[in-house]
Amino acid sequence: MARPYGDPLEIVTTPVVAQSPFIPNDAKIVVGAVAPASPDPIPIVLLPGFEYRLRDWRNPDTHEAHWLLERRKSAQQGDAGE
């Protein structure tokens, strides 16, 4: 049975200020995550024992791209505690 991803978290991005032939002009850099308790984006902490995926979501009115980080428990084979 598939383990669902839950509680998506919006990721704040900003344009990359560095100029390089290897970085596309429309590339973004991650600043942090949206949090109701903080006026500024907070750092993202990746916890052991979870799988993460990053997916995009487009605002239907502005078509602006937003990013969501989702996590789920890892399916760990042969846990040391067993």
Phi and psi in radians as a Rosetta constraint file:
Dihedral C 1 N 2 CA 2 C 2 CIRCULARHARMONIC -1.210 0.35
Dihedral N 2 CA 2 C 2 N 3 CIRCULARHARMONIC 2.450 0.35
Dihedral C 2 N 3 CA 3 C 3 CIRCULARHARMONIC -1.576 0.35
Dihedral N 3 CA 3 C 3 N 4 CIRCULARHARMONIC 2.136 0.35
Dihedral C 3 N 4 CA 4 C 4 CIRCULARHARMONIC -1.311 0.35
Dihedral N 4 CA 4 C 4 N 5 CIRCULARHARMONIC 2.625 0.35
Dihedral C 4 N 5 CA 5 C 5 CIRCULARHARMONIC -1.447 0.35
Dihedral N 5 CA 5 C 5 N 6 CIRCULARHARMONIC 2.562 0.35
Dihedral C 5 N 6 CA 6 C 6 CIRCULARHARMONIC -2.427 0.35
Dihedral N 6 CA 6 C 6 N 7 CIRCULARHARMONIC 2.934 0.35
Dihedral C 6 N 7 CA 7 C 7 CIRCULARHARMONIC 0.809 0.35
Dihedral N 7 CA 7 C 7 N 8 CIRCULARHARMONIC 1.189 0.35
Dihedral C 7 N 8 CA 8 C 8 CIRCULARHARMONIC -1.077 0.35
Dihedral N 8 CA 8 C 8 N 9 CIRCULARHARMONIC 2.580 0.35
Dihedral C 8 N 9 CA 9 C 9 CIRCULARHARMONIC -2.161 0.35
Dihedral N 9 CA 9 C 9 N 10 CIRCULARHARMONIC 2.215 0.35
Dihedral C 9 N 10 CA 10 C 10 CIRCULARHARMONIC -1.333 0.35
Dihedral N 10 CA 10 C 10 N 11 CIRCULARHARMONIC 2.340 0.35
Dihedral C 10 N 11 CA 11 C 11 CIRCULARHARMONIC -1.769 0.35
Dihedral N 11 CA 11 C 11 N 12 CIRCULARHARMONIC 2.308 0.35
Dihedral C 11 N 12 CA 12 C 12 CIRCULARHARMONIC -1.599 0.35
Dihedral N 12 CA 12 C 12 N 13 CIRCULARHARMONIC 2.233 0.35
Dihedral C 12 N 13 CA 13 C 13 CIRCULARHARMONIC -2.148 0.35
Dihedral N 13 CA 13 C 13 N 14 CIRCULARHARMONIC 2.848 0.35
Dihedral C 13 N 14 CA 14 C 14 CIRCULARHARMONIC -2.512 0.35
Dihedral N 14 CA 14 C 14 N 15 CIRCULARHARMONIC 2.709 0.35
Dihedral C 14 N 15 CA 15 C 15 CIRCULARHARMONIC -1.064 0.35
Dihedral N 15 CA 15 C 15 N 16 CIRCULARHARMONIC 2.599 0.35
Dihedral C 15 N 16 CA 16 C 16 CIRCULARHARMONIC -1.372 0.35
Dihedral N 16 CA 16 C 16 N 17 CIRCULARHARMONIC 2.199 0.35
Dihedral C 16 N 17 CA 17 C 17 CIRCULARHARMONIC -1.484 0.35
Dihedral N 17 CA 17 C 17 N 18 CIRCULARHARMONIC -0.370 0.35
Dihedral C 17 N 18 CA 18 C 18 CIRCULARHARMONIC -1.227 0.35
Dihedral N 18 CA 18 C 18 N 19 CIRCULARHARMONIC 2.483 0.35
Dihedral C 18 N 19 CA 19 C 19 CIRCULARHARMONIC -1.867 0.35
Dihedral N 19 CA 19 C 19 N 20 CIRCULARHARMONIC 2.238 0.35
Dihedral C 19 N 20 CA 20 C 20 CIRCULARHARMONIC -2.720 0.35
Dihedral N 20 CA 20 C 20 N 21 CIRCULARHARMONIC 2.563 0.35
Dihedral C 20 N 21 CA 21 C 21 CIRCULARHARMONIC -1.180 0.35
Dihedral N 21 CA 21 C 21 N 22 CIRCULARHARMONIC -0.232 0.35
Dihedral C 21 N 22 CA 22 C 22 CIRCULARHARMONIC -1.645 0.35
Dihedral N 22 CA 22 C 22 N 23 CIRCULARHARMONIC -0.172 0.35
Dihedral C 22 N 23 CA 23 C 23 CIRCULARHARMONIC -1.937 0.35
Dihedral N 23 CA 23 C 23 N 24 CIRCULARHARMONIC 2.038 0.35
Dihedral C 23 N 24 CA 24 C 24 CIRCULARHARMONIC -1.061 0.35
Dihedral N 24 CA 24 C 24 N 25 CIRCULARHARMONIC 2.633 0.35
Dihedral C 24 N 25 CA 25 C 25 CIRCULARHARMONIC -1.045 0.35
Dihedral N 25 CA 25 C 25 N 26 CIRCULARHARMONIC -0.540 0.35
Dihedral C 25 N 26 CA 26 C 26 CIRCULARHARMONIC -1.670 0.35
Dihedral N 26 CA 26 C 26 N 27 CIRCULARHARMONIC 0.240 0.35
Dihedral C 26 N 27 CA 27 C 27 CIRCULARHARMONIC -1.185 0.35
Dihedral N 27 CA 27 C 27 N 28 CIRCULARHARMONIC 2.666 0.35
Dihedral C 27 N 28 CA 28 C 28 CIRCULARHARMONIC -2.171 0.35
Dihedral N 28 CA 28 C 28 N 29 CIRCULARHARMONIC 2.694 0.35
Dihedral C 28 N 29 CA 29 C 29 CIRCULARHARMONIC -2.045 0.35
Dihedral N 29 CA 29 C 29 N 30 CIRCULARHARMONIC 2.486 0.35
Dihedral C 29 N 30 CA 30 C 30 CIRCULARHARMONIC -1.340 0.35
Dihedral N 30 CA 30 C 30 N 31 CIRCULARHARMONIC 2.239 0.35
Dihedral C 30 N 31 CA 31 C 31 CIRCULARHARMONIC -1.684 0.35
Dihedral N 31 CA 31 C 31 N 32 CIRCULARHARMONIC -0.685 0.35
Dihedral C 31 N 32 CA 32 C 32 CIRCULARHARMONIC 2.869 0.35
Dihedral N 32 CA 32 C 32 N 33 CIRCULARHARMONIC -2.824 0.35
Dihedral C 32 N 33 CA 33 C 33 CIRCULARHARMONIC -2.009 0.35
Dihedral N 33 CA 33 C 33 N 34 CIRCULARHARMONIC 2.621 0.35
Dihedral C 33 N 34 CA 34 C 34 CIRCULARHARMONIC -1.274 0.35
Dihedral N 34 CA 34 C 34 N 35 CIRCULARHARMONIC 2.327 0.35
Dihedral C 34 N 35 CA 35 C 35 CIRCULARHARMONIC -2.455 0.35
Dihedral N 35 CA 35 C 35 N 36 CIRCULARHARMONIC 2.277 0.35
Dihedral C 35 N 36 CA 36 C 36 CIRCULARHARMONIC -1.090 0.35
Dihedral N 36 CA 36 C 36 N 37 CIRCULARHARMONIC -0.432 0.35
Dihedral C 36 N 37 CA 37 C 37 CIRCULARHARMONIC -1.517 0.35
Dihedral N 37 CA 37 C 37 N 38 CIRCULARHARMONIC -0.053 0.35
Dihedral C 37 N 38 CA 38 C 38 CIRCULARHARMONIC -2.336 0.35
Dihedral N 38 CA 38 C 38 N 39 CIRCULARHARMONIC 2.327 0.35
Dihedral C 38 N 39 CA 39 C 39 CIRCULARHARMONIC -1.268 0.35
Dihedral N 39 CA 39 C 39 N 40 CIRCULARHARMONIC -0.390 0.35
Dihedral C 39 N 40 CA 40 C 40 CIRCULARHARMONIC -1.878 0.35
Dihedral N 40 CA 40 C 40 N 41 CIRCULARHARMONIC 2.688 0.35
Dihedral C 40 N 41 CA 41 C 41 CIRCULARHARMONIC -1.031 0.35
Dihedral N 41 CA 41 C 41 N 42 CIRCULARHARMONIC 2.467 0.35
Dihedral C 41 N 42 CA 42 C 42 CIRCULARHARMONIC -1.784 0.35
Dihedral N 42 CA 42 C 42 N 43 CIRCULARHARMONIC 2.657 0.35
Dihedral C 42 N 43 CA 43 C 43 CIRCULARHARMONIC -1.057 0.35
Dihedral N 43 CA 43 C 43 N 44 CIRCULARHARMONIC 2.657 0.35
Dihedral C 43 N 44 CA 44 C 44 CIRCULARHARMONIC -1.665 0.35
Dihedral N 44 CA 44 C 44 N 45 CIRCULARHARMONIC 2.238 0.35
Dihedral C 44 N 45 CA 45 C 45 CIRCULARHARMONIC -1.944 0.35
Dihedral N 45 CA 45 C 45 N 46 CIRCULARHARMONIC 2.145 0.35
Dihedral C 45 N 46 CA 46 C 46 CIRCULARHARMONIC -1.689 0.35
Dihedral N 46 CA 46 C 46 N 47 CIRCULARHARMONIC 2.119 0.35
Dihedral C 46 N 47 CA 47 C 47 CIRCULARHARMONIC -1.606 0.35
Dihedral N 47 CA 47 C 47 N 48 CIRCULARHARMONIC 2.490 0.35
Dihedral C 47 N 48 CA 48 C 48 CIRCULARHARMONIC -1.155 0.35
Dihedral N 48 CA 48 C 48 N 49 CIRCULARHARMONIC 2.621 0.35
Dihedral C 48 N 49 CA 49 C 49 CIRCULARHARMONIC 1.546 0.35
Dihedral N 49 CA 49 C 49 N 50 CIRCULARHARMONIC 0.100 0.35
Dihedral C 49 N 50 CA 50 C 50 CIRCULARHARMONIC -2.210 0.35
Dihedral N 50 CA 50 C 50 N 51 CIRCULARHARMONIC 2.653 0.35
Dihedral C 50 N 51 CA 51 C 51 CIRCULARHARMONIC -1.836 0.35
Dihedral N 51 CA 51 C 51 N 52 CIRCULARHARMONIC 2.528 0.35
Dihedral C 51 N 52 CA 52 C 52 CIRCULARHARMONIC -2.187 0.35
Dihedral N 52 CA 52 C 52 N 53 CIRCULARHARMONIC 2.612 0.35
Dihedral C 52 N 53 CA 53 C 53 CIRCULARHARMONIC -2.467 0.35
Dihedral N 53 CA 53 C 53 N 54 CIRCULARHARMONIC 2.584 0.35
Dihedral C 53 N 54 CA 54 C 54 CIRCULARHARMONIC -1.974 0.35
Dihedral N 54 CA 54 C 54 N 55 CIRCULARHARMONIC 2.228 0.35
Dihedral C 54 N 55 CA 55 C 55 CIRCULARHARMONIC -2.339 0.35
Dihedral N 55 CA 55 C 55 N 56 CIRCULARHARMONIC 2.702 0.35
Dihedral C 55 N 56 CA 56 C 56 CIRCULARHARMONIC -1.702 0.35
Dihedral N 56 CA 56 C 56 N 57 CIRCULARHARMONIC 2.683 0.35
Dihedral C 56 N 57 CA 57 C 57 CIRCULARHARMONIC -2.424 0.35
Dihedral N 57 CA 57 C 57 N 58 CIRCULARHARMONIC 2.300 0.35
Dihedral C 57 N 58 CA 58 C 58 CIRCULARHARMONIC -1.834 0.35
Dihedral N 58 CA 58 C 58 N 59 CIRCULARHARMONIC 2.319 0.35
Dihedral C 58 N 59 CA 59 C 59 CIRCULARHARMONIC -1.129 0.35
Dihedral N 59 CA 59 C 59 N 60 CIRCULARHARMONIC 2.185 0.35
Dihedral C 59 N 60 CA 60 C 60 CIRCULARHARMONIC -1.133 0.35
Dihedral N 60 CA 60 C 60 N 61 CIRCULARHARMONIC -0.396 0.35
Dihedral C 60 N 61 CA 61 C 61 CIRCULARHARMONIC -1.541 0.35
Dihedral N 61 CA 61 C 61 N 62 CIRCULARHARMONIC -0.795 0.35
Dihedral C 61 N 62 CA 62 C 62 CIRCULARHARMONIC -1.751 0.35
Dihedral N 62 CA 62 C 62 N 63 CIRCULARHARMONIC -0.278 0.35
Dihedral C 62 N 63 CA 63 C 63 CIRCULARHARMONIC 1.109 0.35
Dihedral N 63 CA 63 C 63 N 64 CIRCULARHARMONIC 0.281 0.35
Dihedral C 63 N 64 CA 64 C 64 CIRCULARHARMONIC -1.275 0.35
Dihedral N 64 CA 64 C 64 N 65 CIRCULARHARMONIC 2.416 0.35
Dihedral C 64 N 65 CA 65 C 65 CIRCULARHARMONIC -1.405 0.35
Dihedral N 65 CA 65 C 65 N 66 CIRCULARHARMONIC 2.341 0.35
Dihedral C 65 N 66 CA 66 C 66 CIRCULARHARMONIC -2.147 0.35
Dihedral N 66 CA 66 C 66 N 67 CIRCULARHARMONIC 2.696 0.35
Dihedral C 66 N 67 CA 67 C 67 CIRCULARHARMONIC -2.028 0.35
Dihedral N 67 CA 67 C 67 N 68 CIRCULARHARMONIC 2.435 0.35
Dihedral C 67 N 68 CA 68 C 68 CIRCULARHARMONIC -2.116 0.35
Dihedral N 68 CA 68 C 68 N 69 CIRCULARHARMONIC 2.347 0.35
Dihedral C 68 N 69 CA 69 C 69 CIRCULARHARMONIC -1.813 0.35
Dihedral N 69 CA 69 C 69 N 70 CIRCULARHARMONIC 2.234 0.35
Dihedral C 69 N 70 CA 70 C 70 CIRCULARHARMONIC -2.138 0.35
Dihedral N 70 CA 70 C 70 N 71 CIRCULARHARMONIC 2.583 0.35
Dihedral C 70 N 71 CA 71 C 71 CIRCULARHARMONIC -2.332 0.35
Dihedral N 71 CA 71 C 71 N 72 CIRCULARHARMONIC 2.758 0.35
Dihedral C 71 N 72 CA 72 C 72 CIRCULARHARMONIC -2.657 0.35
Dihedral N 72 CA 72 C 72 N 73 CIRCULARHARMONIC 2.778 0.35
Dihedral C 72 N 73 CA 73 C 73 CIRCULARHARMONIC -1.086 0.35
Dihedral N 73 CA 73 C 73 N 74 CIRCULARHARMONIC 2.431 0.35
Dihedral C 73 N 74 CA 74 C 74 CIRCULARHARMONIC -1.296 0.35
Dihedral N 74 CA 74 C 74 N 75 CIRCULARHARMONIC 2.619 0.35
Dihedral C 74 N 75 CA 75 C 75 CIRCULARHARMONIC -1.613 0.35
Dihedral N 75 CA 75 C 75 N 76 CIRCULARHARMONIC 1.657 0.35
Dihedral C 75 N 76 CA 76 C 76 CIRCULARHARMONIC -1.657 0.35
Dihedral N 76 CA 76 C 76 N 77 CIRCULARHARMONIC 2.158 0.35
Dihedral C 76 N 77 CA 77 C 77 CIRCULARHARMONIC -1.495 0.35
Dihedral N 77 CA 77 C 77 N 78 CIRCULARHARMONIC 2.331 0.35
Dihedral C 77 N 78 CA 78 C 78 CIRCULARHARMONIC 1.096 0.35
Dihedral N 78 CA 78 C 78 N 79 CIRCULARHARMONIC 0.931 0.35
Dihedral C 78 N 79 CA 79 C 79 CIRCULARHARMONIC -1.007 0.35
Dihedral N 79 CA 79 C 79 N 80 CIRCULARHARMONIC 2.535 0.35
Dihedral C 79 N 80 CA 80 C 80 CIRCULARHARMONIC -1.128 0.35
Dihedral N 80 CA 80 C 80 N 81 CIRCULARHARMONIC -0.452 0.35
Dihedral C 80 N 81 CA 81 C 81 CIRCULARHARMONIC -1.393 0.35
Dihedral N 81 CA 81 C 81 N 82 CIRCULARHARMONIC -0.036 0.35
